[in-house]
């Protein structure tokens, strides 16, 4: 199995669409598409950092070279740490949505001119 297949398998198991992944991590959708379609064989460091930050349970050795299991042993987090991380993610997602709405409105405004 190649990296694109492993990455797609990871998204499937997590039940995350490419769009959701981009919203959660801020990783560009077009770059993600290149990885999944196999046009990019070696992911950039930005993707690795996003995966480490938002999906610490993912075994990067498995993703990158196919060794080991998909998931590492669970990282122990207290409930309060999980709540804080979830709140931060929600804030980031909200910011991203607002940015997208502003960009859409700006595009519409420019097209109307």
C-alpha positions in Angstrom: 0.0 0.0 0.0 1.3 3.4 -0.9 1.1 6.6 1.2 -1.9 7.9 -0.7 -3.8 4.7 0.1 -2.8 4.8 3.7 -3.8 8.4 4.1 -7.2 7.8 2.5 -7.6 4.7 4.8 -6.9 6.9 7.8 -9.5 9.5 6.8 -12.0 6.7 6.2 -11.5 5.2 9.6 -11.7 8.6 11.3 -14.8 9.3 9.2 -13.3 12.6 8.1 -13.8 14.0 4.6 -11.0 15.9 2.8 -12.9 19.1 3.4 -13.3 18.4 7.1 -9.6 17.6 7.3 -8.8 20.9 5.7 -11.1 22.8 8.0 -9.8 21.1 11.1 -6.1 21.4 10.3 -5.9 24.4 8.0 -4.0 22.3 5.5 -4.9 23.4 2.0 -7.5 21.2 0.3 -5.7 21.2 -3.1 -2.5 19.9 -1.4 -4.5 17.2 0.3 -6.0 16.2 -3.0 -2.6 15.9 -4.5 -1.5 13.5 -1.8 -4.7 11.4 -2.0 -4.5 11.1 -5.8 -0.9 10.2 -5.6 0.4 13.2 -7.5 2.4 14.1 -4.4 4.4 11.1 -3.1 6.2 12.8 -0.2 4.1 15.0 2.0 5.4 18.4 3.0 6.3 19.2 6.6 3.1 21.3 7.0 1.0 18.1 6.7 3.2 16.2 9.2 2.9 19.1 11.7 -0.9 19.2 11.2 -1.2 15.5 11.7 1.0 15.6 14.9 -1.0 18.5 16.3 -4.6 17.4 15.5 -4.2 13.6 15.3 -1.5 12.6 17.8 -2.8 9.0 17.9 -1.8 8.5 14.2 1.4 6.5 13.8 3.4 8.6 11.3 5.8 5.8 10.7 2.8 3.7 9.4 1.6 6.6 7.3 4.9 7.5 5.7 6.6 4.1 5.3 3.9 1.6 6.1 5.5 0.1 9.2 3.6 -0.7 12.3 0.0 -0.1 13.1 -2.1 2.9 12.0 -2.6 4.1 15.6 -0.1 4.5 18.4 -0.9 3.6 22.0 -3.4 6.2 23.2 -1.9 9.4 24.7 -3.3 9.9 28.1 -5.2 13.2 28.4 -7.3 14.4 31.2 -10.9 15.4 30.6 -10.0 19.1 31.1 -7.2 18.8 28.5 -9.6 17.3 26.0 -12.2 20.0 26.7 -9.6 22.7 26.2 -8.3 21.1 23.0 -11.9 20.8 21.7 -12.6 24.4 22.5 -9.5 25.5 20.7 -10.5 23.5 17.6 -14.0 24.9 17.6 -12.6 28.5 17.8 -10.2 27.8 14.9 -13.0 26.2 12.8 -15.2 29.2 13.5 -12.4 31.6 12.5 -11.9 29.7 9.3 -15.6 29.7 8.4 -15.7 33.5 9.0 -12.6 34.0 6.8 -14.3 31.9 4.1 -17.5 33.9 4.3 -15.6 37.2 4.1 -13.6 35.9 1.1 -16.8 34.8 -0.6 -18.5 38.1 0.0 -15.5 39.9 -1.3 -15.5 37.8 -4.5 -19.2 38.4 -5.0 -18.6 42.2 -4.5 -15.8 42.2 -7.1 -17.8 40.2 -9.6 -20.8 42.6 -9.3 -18.5 45.5 -10.2 
